[in-house]
């Protein structure tokens, strides 16, 4: 065995980059569970209902949308519809993770529950197949445990804190989304799309029932992506014809 092959076969000591990334994302994301738990109780949910949302629905955006509709006076069906539509993106992630990780048996079922923005992003960011698996499971399980734990803490503290809005916790979810979005705004097109969706949402808030403005913004983003895909395909066809 050559020295180079021996070095490649040697097990990695300590935490790998994927594990470190997954752990840091787990802590940062899990802490927002306090905000969700407190807001869920303030919206009229019981502690066990807040915990059930975190354990079963387990997708922060959908959970915040659910309690946002409830707090705004919307019906349970409207809240579930808004949460479900926002959660559709996880189905797209799931197809990508299934191809990337090749999970089988019980791991496939568990992996489906652990497929969220953070676990998918951590896995995709890795180049090595083993690191992709480590990143996916570390971020997925880490966020699940910490999100659920901090949801319970936030729900218990909800009554003691009173109105969570006076502590600024109602802005925590917005801050989290902006934190995830900000690194992606490096080019003009993402910035333009973000501004457009923000304007559409702001204009729709006084006109539509709670939960629908953000869905309208998602439709605008989908139409933008479809239009840009068609334009890119047309450009590629022109290049091939010119060649």
SVG drawing of the C-alpha trace seen along z (x, -y; Angstrom):
<svg xmlns="http://www.w3.org/2000/svg" viewBox="-62 -47 66 49">
<polyline fill="none" stroke="black" stroke-width="0.4" points="0.0,0.0 1.4,-3.4 1.8,-6.2 -0.9,-8.2 -3.5,-5.4 -2.8,-4.7 -3.5,-8.4 -6.7,-8.3 -7.9,-5.1 -7.1,-6.5 -10.2,-7.4 -10.8,-11.1 -10.1,-12.2 -12.4,-14.7 -15.4,-16.3 -15.5,-16.4 -16.4,-19.7 -19.9,-18.3 -20.5,-17.4 -19.3,-20.8 -21.5,-22.5 -24.5,-20.4 -24.0,-21.1 -23.6,-24.8 -26.8,-24.9 -28.6,-22.8 -27.8,-25.1 -28.6,-28.3 -31.9,-26.9 -32.9,-25.1 -32.8,-28.3 -35.6,-29.7 -37.8,-27.0 -38.2,-29.2 -39.9,-31.8 -42.1,-29.3 -43.2,-27.7 -43.9,-31.1 -45.9,-32.3 -47.8,-29.1 -49.0,-29.4 -49.8,-33.0 -51.8,-32.0 -54.1,-29.9 -52.4,-26.5 -51.7,-24.2 -48.2,-23.1 -48.8,-19.6 -50.2,-21.0 -47.1,-23.1 -44.9,-20.1 -47.0,-18.0 -46.4,-20.5 -42.7,-20.5 -42.5,-16.7 -44.8,-15.8 -44.9,-18.8 -41.2,-19.7 -40.7,-22.4 -40.3,-25.9 -41.7,-27.9 -44.9,-25.9 -45.2,-25.9 -44.9,-29.7 -47.4,-30.0 -49.8,-27.7 -49.8,-29.7 -49.8,-32.9 -53.1,-32.1 -54.6,-30.9 -53.4,-34.0 -54.9,-36.1 -58.3,-34.6 -58.1,-32.1 -59.7,-28.6 -57.8,-25.4 -58.3,-24.4 -56.8,-27.6 -53.8,-27.2 -53.3,-23.7 -53.5,-24.7 -51.0,-27.4 -48.6,-25.2 -49.0,-22.3 -48.3,-24.5 -45.1,-25.9 -44.1,-22.4 -44.2,-21.2 -40.7,-22.4 -39.6,-19.5 -41.0,-17.0 -38.7,-18.5 -35.8,-18.2 -36.8,-14.6 -36.5,-13.6 -33.1,-15.2 -31.9,-13.6 -33.2,-10.2 -31.1,-10.4 -28.1,-11.9 -28.0,-9.6 -29.6,-6.5 -31.4,-5.7 -33.1,-2.3 -35.4,-0.6 -36.1,-2.4 -33.5,-5.0 -35.6,-6.1 -38.6,-6.7 -36.5,-8.5 -34.7,-10.5 -38.0,-11.7 -38.9,-13.2 -35.4,-14.7 -35.5,-16.4 -35.7,-20.1 -34.0,-23.2 -31.0,-22.8 -30.3,-19.1 -30.7,-19.4 -28.4,-22.4 -25.8,-20.8 -25.7,-17.6 -25.7,-19.5 -22.8,-21.7 -20.5,-18.6 -18.6,-17.1 -17.8,-13.6 -20.6,-11.1 -19.8,-10.1 -19.7,-13.7 -23.0,-14.3 -24.6,-11.6 -22.9,-12.9 -24.0,-16.4 -27.6,-15.3 -28.0,-13.3 -26.2,-15.7 -28.2,-18.7 -31.5,-16.7 -31.3,-15.0 -29.6,-17.9 -32.3,-20.4 -35.1,-18.0 -33.9,-17.4 -33.0,-21.0 -36.0,-22.5 -38.3,-20.2 -36.6,-20.9 -36.6,-24.6 -40.2,-24.5 -41.1,-22.9 -39.0,-25.5 -40.6,-28.4 -44.1,-27.0 -43.6,-26.6 -42.1,-30.1 -45.0,-31.5 -47.3,-32.2 -44.5,-33.7 -43.3,-35.9 -46.8,-37.2 -47.1,-38.7 -44.0,-37.4 -44.2,-40.4 -43.0,-42.7 -39.8,-40.7 -39.4,-40.8 -39.9,-37.1 -42.4,-37.7 -39.5,-39.1 -37.3,-36.1 -38.7,-34.1 -38.4,-37.0 -34.8,-37.4 -34.1,-33.7 -35.5,-33.8 -33.5,-36.9 -30.3,-35.3 -30.8,-32.3 -31.7,-34.5 -29.0,-37.2 -26.0,-35.1 -27.8,-34.2 -28.4,-37.8 -25.0,-38.1 -26.4,-38.8 -28.9,-41.2 -31.5,-38.6 -32.0,-37.1 -32.1,-40.7 -34.7,-41.7 -36.8,-38.6 -36.6,-39.1 -37.7,-42.8 -40.6,-41.8 -41.9,-39.1 -41.6,-41.5 -43.6,-44.2 -46.3,-41.7 -46.6,-40.4 -46.9,-43.9 -49.5,-44.9 -51.5,-41.7 -51.5,-41.8 -54.5,-44.2 -56.4,-42.5 -56.1,-38.8 -56.8,-36.5 -53.9,-35.6 -51.6,-33.0 -52.4,-33.8 -50.0,-36.8 -46.9,-34.6 -48.4,-31.9 -49.0,-34.6 -45.3,-35.6 -44.4,-31.9 -46.5,-31.8 -44.7,-34.9 -41.3,-33.2 -42.4,-30.0 -43.6,-32.0 -40.2,-33.9 -38.3,-30.6 -40.4,-29.1 -39.9,-32.2 -36.1,-32.2 -35.8,-28.5 -37.6,-29.0 -35.4,-31.9 -32.2,-29.9 -33.4,-27.0 -34.1,-29.3 -30.7,-30.9 -29.1,-27.4 -31.0,-26.4 -29.8,-29.6 -26.2,-28.8 -26.5,-25.3 -28.1,-26.5 -25.4,-29.1 -22.7,-26.4"/>
</svg>
